[in-house]
Amino acid sequence: MNYRHLSALLLFMLAICDSAQASVTEIRKNFFNRTKNLPATAIMSAPKGDASYLIGVYESTTSCSIVPTLRWTDENGVARSLSGAVVSGGGSCYASLIADIRVLANTKPTIETSGGASGATYSLYVSGLGFWPTGAQRQGGLSEVTGTLPTPDQVYALEIYQPSVSTNGLLVAYSTGFAGKDIPYVTWSDEYGTNSLPVPVGTSAVAPVRIAGGTKAWVHTYPGDTTWYALIVFGVPAKGAGPFSDYEANLLDWTNATYPGWQTIFTAGSGGANVLLLSDLTQQANAGTVSEGLQVYWANQTTIPCAAALTAAPSGIPASCVSPSFVGPNSPLQFRTYNSTGNPWGISPTYSAEVDVLQF
C-alpha cells in the first residue's frame, strides 16, 4: 500500500471512530383543525451544523385531496422536497410521508399542504428524531411499545396500544413466514376513522400514525407467519434519557471508497437486536460516470431492505432508506462504500454517507 492509500485509510479509521453510541433528540410539531392550506412553516429550529433527521408526517382529514409536502436544503446546498401519499379505504383516508434527510447547517425544514378544498378539515402532525454523534440525550418525551406475534399462547391479533389522549407515533413492523394470500397488517384509528396498513411477509413497514384517545392500535398476523412490531410514542419533548440506543457512522465529503474493508457500526448482544436502520448516500453533482455505492451487512438478515444497498448518481440526487432489521446474536452490523464502475476501491467522486442505527 502506498503512502497516499495509507493516509486515506488512517483518515477513514478516524472518521468512523464516531460510530459509537451517540444521542437522539425528539421533534414534534402539530397543526390542529385547519380548513385552509398551510403555507411553508418551519418544523424545527435550524441546526448549527449539518445534521441527520428522521421525519414523519401524518395528516388526519375529512378530504382525500389535501397533500402535505416536506421541504429542506441538503448538506450540498440543494433544495429537496417530498410529498405525502394519500391512502383511502373503508370510508376514511389519511396522508403520510417518512423521510431520512440531511439538513444544511442554519437552514430550517418546512411543511406545507396543497389541494385543500373549501370546507374540508384536517390536522397535520410532524414527529421525528434527530441523530447526533455527540451531545446530551433529549429522549425524555419518547416511549416505546414492542413485541412479536403470535404470542406464546398463539394469539394472532393483539392490542398493542390504547392512549387516553390522542398521540403521535411511528409504527415499525416486519413479517416473516409464508408469503401466502393472508397478509399481516396493523390497524389504528385517528380523529376521523379507522385505517390499516399491510405488512406482507418479506417486506417491512415504517409509518407515522395518529392514534385517537380511547381507541386501540392492533397488530394482526396469521398461522405460519411471525410479525415483529414497535411503536415509538412521541410525548412532550424533554431532556433526559429514553428507551433507545443510537449508533452512527458518517463519512462526510469523502473522496475514497472504503471497499473491500467492512467497518463495524455496532455488535448485537447474545439475544440479537431489532433495529431501525437508516442509510443515506449523496454524491455531489458532477459530469462523471462513476456512481458511489453504499452496502450495509449483518447476520440473520430477516428482511432485505433497500438500506442494504444504495447507489448515489452523478446527478447529485441522494439515495436513502429507512427499514427495520434483525441483527443476529453476537453479530456485527457493518458497512462499506464502493465505486460502482471502474476500480471499486480508491479515489471516488466527493460523496457523503451516513448510517444510523436505532436499537429498540
Buried (B, 14 or more C-beta within 10 A) or exposed (E): EEEEEEEBBEEBEEBBEEBEEBBBBBBBBEBEEBEEBBEEBEBBEBBEEBBBBBBBBBBBBBBBBBBBBBBBBBBBEBEBEBBBEBBEEEEBBBBBBBBBBBBBEEBBBBBBBEBBEEEBBBBBBBBBBBBBBEEEBBBBBBBBBBEBBBEEEEEBEBEBBEBEEBBBBBBBBBBBBEEEEBBBBBBBBBBBBBBEBEBBBBBBBBBBBBBBEEBBBBBBBBEEBBBBBBBBBBBEBEEEEBBBBBBBBBBBEBBBBBBEEBBEBBBBEEEBBBBBBBBBBBBBBEEEEBBBBBBBBBBEBBBEBBBBBBBBBBEBEBBBBBBBBBBBBEBBBBBBBBBBEEEBBBBBBBBBBBBBBBBB
